[in-house]
Amino acid sequence: MYLDFYGLKENPFNVTSDPSFLFLSRTHKEALDHLLFGINERKGFIAITGEIGAGKTTLCRALLSHLAPGTKTAVIFNSNLPEMQLLEAIVGDFGITPEKHNKISLMKSFNKFLLEQLARNNNVVLIIDEAQNLKTSTLETIRMLSNLETYKEKLLQIVLVGQPELAQKLKSPELVQLRQRIAVNFHLQALSKDEVVDYINHRLQVAGAVKNILFGAFAADLVADFSGGIPRLINILCDKALLLGFVKNTQIIGKAIIEQSIEELKGNYTFAGR
């Protein structure tokens, strides 16, 4: 609606997980480094946690473009699947066709696939998003997948991505064996105030802005305060602000526009500063 007015080629503040918009804040860069280390060194289990809207899914999508050539990946976004359906989804996403659709056949076919990839010197990575939704029994099944290994290295690298509840779930006594296998663990922090300003400018530049949109210093501070540095909330607030700027026929997003945007968004979202 406002793209032509601002001279943008696309919406800079969509809440979709578009890796082309990934802003590597300090914490996001550290998370990516942890992921690549765990995968490249074949550490087995990796856990990445963060608040809702912290950018976990975007980070995982961006991760795929940083992996070594020949790396085989499967990404599971629906963590609410029953155990057998989840196994079938994992096997299917790797392009494996089992002889029969039962647990034994799935595991046998998967093990054969892993050994074939090892023979080709290929790494295999399974990413499970929203992993905090996985039942304890399902997490145990996933742990069993990690048992498919040689004497020297892990055949499968498993990345569990989830909200802070995932860390709490992994502390349960029933999951002690899984918890002990997690070699890399990282929690995504919110952006700092300075990073919020850089984040806004970064997304505007990726969307095609050419110095024709200005978020004032006080406006950016308000965005940081009310979003708590959570990228999704920054996007929601900035998108609303650009719409209001369009309505008011101004490309300067000042304090008054941010304040009005916040008032109009109240009741729909919970901001960290309120």
N, C-alpha and C positions, 0 to 999 in steps of 0.2 A: 504493500500500500504506500509506503514512504520511500521506496528504493530510488525512484527517479528524482525525488525532491532532494535527497542527500547525495545523489550520484553514486549509489552503491550497485554492485553487480549481484549481490545476494544479501540475505538477512544476516547481519553480524552477530545477532544474539539469539539464534535458534537454540532450543534446549535439547536438540538431538545430539547424539554422540559422534560428531563429525571429526575424525582425526586431523583433517587439514586445518582445523582451528585450534589444535592443541597448543596451549601456552605452557611452556616448561618453566614453571615456578621452581624455586629451590626444592620444595618437597616433591613436586612431580618429576623433576630430573633425578632426584635421589631414588624415587620409586622405580623409575625406568631403569636406572643403573642396577638396582637390586634385582629386578626381573631378569635383565639380560645376564647378569652374573649367575643367578640361579639356574637359568636355562642353559647357557653356554658351558657351564661347569658341571652340568648334569647332576644337580643337587637333589632332584626328586620332588619334594613338596615345597611350594612357595605360597605364602599367605600375604595378601594385600588387603588392608581394611581402610575404611574412611567413612565419613558421615554421608548421608544422602546428599547427592548433588555435588560431591567433592571432585568428580571427574574420573572416577575409577574406570567406568566403561570406555570413555574416550581414550584413556591411557592404554587400555588393553587393545583397543582397535589400532592405535598408533604403534603399539609394540610389534604387531604383525609385520610392519614394513621394516623393522630393525633386525629381524631374525636372519640368520645365515641362510644362503641359498640351499635348497634341499630340505629345509625344516618342514616337517609335516605337522599341521595344526588342526585342531578341532575346537570350536568355541560354542559352549552351551549357555544360552541366555535364559532358558526356562528351567530353573532349579526346583520347580514344584512337581516335576514329573515323578511318578512312582519309580521304584528302583529298577525294574526290568525295562521300562520305557526309557529311563535315563541311559542305561547300558546300551540299548538299541540306538538311541540318539548319538551317543559317543561313537560307537562302531560305525554307524551310518555316515557321520560327519567326516570320518577318516576315509570314507569310500570303501569300507570293508563289507563284503557280502558273506555272512555266515551260512553254513550248511543248514542249520536249524535255528529257530528262534527260541532257544532256551539258554539258561545261564551258562551251562557247561560249554555249549557250542560257541556262544559269544566270546567267552574267555579264551577258548582254544584258538579261535580265529584271530582274536586280538593279539595273543601271544605270538602267533605265526607272523602277523603283520609287523610287530615290533622287532622280531629277529631279522626279518627281511630288510627293514630299514637300517638296522645296525650293520648288516652286511654291506649296505651301500654307504655307510658312514653318515647316515641321516639322523638328525635328532627328531624326537616326537614330543609335541607339546599339547597338553589338554588344558584349556582355560574354562573354568566354570564361574560364571557371573552370578551375583546375588546368592552366594554360597551359604549365607546365613539361614536360608530357607530349607537347606537340606536336612532331612531327618538323620538322627544319630545312626540308624541302621544303614542308611544310604551312604553316609560318610565312611562307615566301616567297609562297605563294598568298594568305595573309591580307594580306600587304603589298600585293599586286596589287589587292586590294579597295580599299585606301586611295587608289589611283590614280584612282578614280572621283570626280572633283572638278571644280569650276569654276575659273576663273582667280582668283577672289577667296576661296573658302572650301572647306573640306572637307565633302563630302556625308555622310560616315560617320565617326562617332567609335568607335574600337575600344579597348576596355578589356581588357588582358591581366592576369589575376589568377593568381598562382602562388606556389609556394614559392621560397626563395632560389635554387634551381637554375635558375629562369627567368632571373634576372639573369646567372648564369654562361653560360647558353646564348646569351643575346643578345650576349655579348661575342665570340662566335665570328666568325672572318673572313667566313664565308659569309652572316652576317646583318648585315653592316655597313650596308647600305642601310636595313634595318628599324630598326636601333639609332639611326641618325641621324634617323629620323622620330618617335621617341618624345619628345614635347614635355613630358610630365608623368610624373615617376617618383617613387614613394614607397614606403618600406619600413615596415611596421607593426612597432612595437616591443612588447615585453611590458609588462604593467601594472606600475606601481611598487607597493611594499608598501601605501602609503596607498590606492592605487586598487583593490587587491585587496579591502580591507575595504569600500570603497564599492560595488564590483562585487557582492559577496555580498549586501549590504543591498539594492541595487537589484533584483536578481533575486528576492529574497524578497518585496519590496514589490509587484513586478509580478505575482507569483504569488498575492498576496492575504494575505500575512502581516501581522498587526496586533500588533506588539510581543510576540508570544508565542514567538518563536524568537530565541535569543541566542547568537551566536558570540562566545566570550570573546576578549579581546585576544591572549592567548598562542596560542589556537587559530587565529585569523586569521593570526598571524605564521607559524605552521607551514604553513598552507595556502599562503601566499605563498612560503615557502622551498622547499617541495617541488614546487610547480607552476611555479616560475620566472616567475610572472605570466602564464602561458599560459591563456586562458579555458577551453579545452576540459578541461585538466587540473584547473583549479579546479572545474569542474562535476562531473567524475568523482569527485573527492575529497569535495566537499560533499554530493553525492547519497549517497555511502556513509556519510558522517557522520550525515546525517539518518536514514538507515535504522537505524544503530546507536543513535541517540538514541531512536528509536521502540521498539526492542527493549529498551532500558534504562529506558524510561518516563520520559525527561527531555527537556525542551525547551531545555535549556541545553547547547550544544555546546562542551564544554571541551577542554583540551589532551589529556586522556586519551583522549577519543573520537576526536580527530583522529589521535593516535598509533596507536591500534588500527586505524583505517581505513587508514592508510598501510601498516601491517604486512600487512593483508589484501589490499591491492592490489598489493603487491610481486610482481614476476614477470609481471604483466599489463601494466603501464605503466612507462615510464621517466620518472622525475621529475627536474627540473632540479637539485635539491639533493642527489642521490645518484649 
